[in-house]
Amino acid sequence: MSATTLYTPKNILYIAKDFFENGFNAAQRLPKENQTPEMFNQISFPATCLSFSLELSLKSFHLNTGTKKKGHDLEMLFYELPKNMQNKIYDHLKTHDKCQSLISIILKKGNESDFKEGIKKEPFKNKEDEVKRILASHKSAFIDFRYLFEIAEKTEQGDEWNFSFRSLGNLSYSTIMIASKELGITLPEL
């Protein structure tokens, strides 16, 4: 079996589904209350899995149209999809809150209350606005959260890092479900 036969839209989507399930399950185990800075060590795996799940599902769309995409920029991968695919994802997002039980966090050196409060949600005018904000704040999440020690270095310099397991998880779920329909795959319930 060659690498070429393995690199198909369907295979990539199955891998995206597996990363989603693992990230979702790990994120569900994160404490919802009494969050502490020590939790920092527990967030890398689920954040990396959920962001990579979204990346792979977006790449499966691109590969299905004959374009092989490289890189980890979620924002670029999404906005380079045809507008009708983006609209299908927006529409699917309106139908569920699969990841409602998942938390959001802010990592900021020296301010434990910011860590505990998480991301303050602002009302969205529509799903397009929500996706725009999710992608802008998580566009490099796969790289950022798989190298947690680099986040520690950056937060020491005063940068702020956030991750919304709920928002990114919901977007990843919708993207997987729409990609599965486009590819004619029936996935087991995620």
C-alpha positions as CSV (number, residue, x, y, z in Angstrom):
1,M,0.0,0.0,0.0
2,S,1.5,3.3,-1.0
3,A,1.2,6.7,0.8
4,T,-0.7,8.0,-2.2
5,T,-3.5,5.4,-1.8
6,L,-3.7,6.3,1.9
7,Y,-3.9,10.1,1.3
8,T,-7.6,10.2,0.2
9,P,-10.3,12.6,1.4
10,K,-12.2,9.7,3.1
11,N,-9.1,8.4,4.9
12,I,-8.3,11.9,6.1
13,L,-11.8,12.4,7.3
14,Y,-11.8,9.1,9.3
15,I,-8.6,10.3,11.0
16,A,-10.2,13.7,11.7
17,K,-13.1,11.8,13.3
18,D,-10.7,9.9,15.5
19,F,-8.9,13.0,16.6
20,F,-12.2,14.7,17.4
21,E,-13.4,11.8,19.5
22,N,-10.1,11.6,21.5
23,G,-10.0,15.4,22.0
24,F,-13.7,15.6,23.0
25,N,-13.3,12.7,25.5
26,A,-10.2,14.2,27.0
27,A,-11.7,17.7,27.2
28,Q,-14.8,16.3,29.0
29,R,-12.4,15.2,31.8
30,L,-11.1,18.8,32.4
31,P,-12.5,20.3,35.6
32,K,-15.4,22.7,35.0
33,E,-15.0,24.3,38.3
34,N,-12.1,25.0,40.6
35,Q,-9.7,25.3,37.7
36,T,-6.2,26.0,38.7
37,P,-3.0,26.8,36.9
38,E,-1.9,23.2,37.4
39,M,-4.6,22.3,34.9
40,F,-2.2,23.8,32.3
41,N,-0.6,20.4,31.9
42,Q,-3.9,18.7,31.1
43,I,-5.0,20.9,28.2
44,S,-2.4,20.1,25.6
45,F,-3.8,16.8,24.4
46,P,-7.4,17.7,24.0
47,A,-6.6,21.1,22.4
48,T,-4.2,19.6,20.0
49,C,-6.6,16.8,19.0
50,L,-9.6,19.1,18.5
51,S,-7.6,21.6,16.4
52,F,-6.0,18.9,14.3
53,S,-9.4,17.3,13.8
54,L,-10.7,20.6,12.3
55,E,-7.5,20.9,10.2
56,L,-7.8,17.4,8.8
57,S,-11.6,17.8,8.0
58,L,-10.9,21.0,6.2
59,K,-8.1,19.4,4.2
60,S,-10.4,16.5,3.3
61,F,-12.7,19.1,1.6
62,H,-9.8,20.6,-0.3
63,L,-8.4,17.2,-1.4
64,N,-11.9,16.2,-2.6
65,T,-11.8,19.1,-5.0
66,G,-8.3,18.2,-6.2
67,T,-6.3,20.6,-4.1
68,K,-3.7,19.3,-1.6
69,K,-3.3,21.8,1.2
70,K,-0.3,22.1,3.5
71,G,0.1,24.0,6.8
72,H,-1.9,24.4,10.0
73,D,-3.6,27.8,9.5
74,L,-7.3,27.0,10.3
75,E,-8.4,30.4,9.2
76,M,-6.8,30.1,5.8
77,L,-8.0,26.5,5.3
78,F,-11.6,27.5,6.0
79,Y,-11.8,30.7,4.0
80,E,-10.2,29.0,1.0
81,L,-13.2,26.6,0.8
82,P,-15.8,27.4,-1.7
83,K,-18.4,29.7,-0.3
84,N,-21.2,27.1,-0.6
85,M,-19.1,24.7,1.6
86,Q,-18.6,27.4,4.2
87,N,-22.4,28.1,4.1
88,K,-23.2,24.4,4.7
89,I,-20.9,24.4,7.7
90,Y,-22.5,27.6,9.1
91,D,-25.9,26.0,8.6
92,H,-24.9,22.8,10.4
93,L,-23.5,24.8,13.3
94,K,-26.9,26.3,13.9
95,T,-28.4,22.8,14.5
96,H,-26.3,21.6,17.5
97,D,-24.2,22.4,20.5
98,K,-22.5,19.0,20.6
99,C,-19.7,20.4,22.8
100,Q,-21.7,22.4,25.2
101,S,-20.2,20.6,28.2
102,L,-16.7,21.7,27.3
103,I,-14.9,24.6,28.8
104,S,-13.0,27.6,27.6
105,I,-9.8,28.9,29.1
106,I,-7.4,31.9,29.0
107,L,-3.8,31.4,29.9
108,K,-2.1,34.5,31.1
109,K,1.0,34.8,33.3
110,G,0.4,36.1,36.8
111,N,-3.4,36.5,36.7
112,E,-5.1,33.3,38.1
113,S,-8.5,34.9,38.0
114,D,-8.3,35.2,34.2
115,F,-7.4,31.5,34.0
116,K,-10.5,30.6,36.1
117,E,-13.0,32.8,34.3
118,G,-12.3,31.5,30.8
119,I,-13.3,33.3,27.6
120,K,-16.1,35.8,28.1
121,K,-18.6,35.1,25.4
122,E,-19.9,38.1,23.4
123,P,-23.2,37.7,21.6
124,F,-22.8,36.8,17.9
125,K,-24.9,38.4,15.2
126,N,-24.8,35.1,13.3
127,K,-22.8,31.9,12.9
128,E,-20.5,33.6,10.3
129,D,-19.4,36.1,13.0
130,E,-18.9,33.2,15.5
131,V,-16.8,31.2,13.1
132,K,-14.7,34.3,12.2
133,R,-13.8,34.8,15.8
134,I,-13.2,31.1,16.5
135,L,-10.8,30.9,13.5
136,A,-9.0,34.2,14.2
137,S,-8.3,33.2,17.8
138,H,-7.5,29.5,17.1
139,K,-5.9,29.7,13.7
140,S,-2.6,28.2,14.9
141,A,-4.0,26.2,17.8
142,F,-2.5,22.9,16.6
143,I,1.0,24.3,16.7
144,D,0.4,26.4,19.8
145,F,-1.0,23.8,22.0
146,R,1.1,20.8,21.0
147,Y,4.2,22.8,22.1
148,L,2.9,23.8,25.6
149,F,6.4,24.9,26.8
150,E,6.4,27.6,24.1
151,I,3.1,28.9,25.4
152,A,4.7,29.1,28.8
153,E,7.5,31.2,27.3
154,K,5.1,33.5,25.5
155,T,2.8,34.0,28.5
156,E,5.8,35.0,30.5
157,Q,6.3,37.8,28.0
158,G,2.7,38.9,28.7
159,D,0.9,37.4,25.8
160,E,-2.5,35.9,26.3
161,W,-3.6,32.5,24.9
162,N,-7.1,31.2,24.8
163,F,-8.8,28.0,23.8
164,S,-12.5,27.4,23.6
165,F,-12.9,23.6,23.6
166,R,-16.7,24.2,23.1
167,S,-16.5,26.5,20.1
168,L,-13.7,24.8,18.3
169,G,-15.2,21.4,19.1
170,N,-18.5,22.4,17.6
171,L,-16.9,23.8,14.5
172,S,-14.8,20.6,14.1
173,Y,-17.9,18.5,14.6
174,S,-19.9,20.4,11.9
175,T,-17.1,20.3,9.5
176,I,-16.7,16.5,9.9
177,M,-20.4,16.0,9.5
178,I,-20.7,18.1,6.3
179,A,-17.5,16.5,4.9
180,S,-18.9,13.1,5.5
181,K,-22.1,14.0,3.6
182,E,-20.0,15.4,0.7
183,L,-17.9,12.3,0.6
184,G,-20.8,9.9,0.9
185,I,-19.6,8.5,4.2
186,T,-21.9,7.4,7.0
187,L,-20.1,7.9,10.2
188,P,-21.0,6.3,13.5
189,E,-22.4,8.7,16.0
190,L,-19.6,10.9,17.4
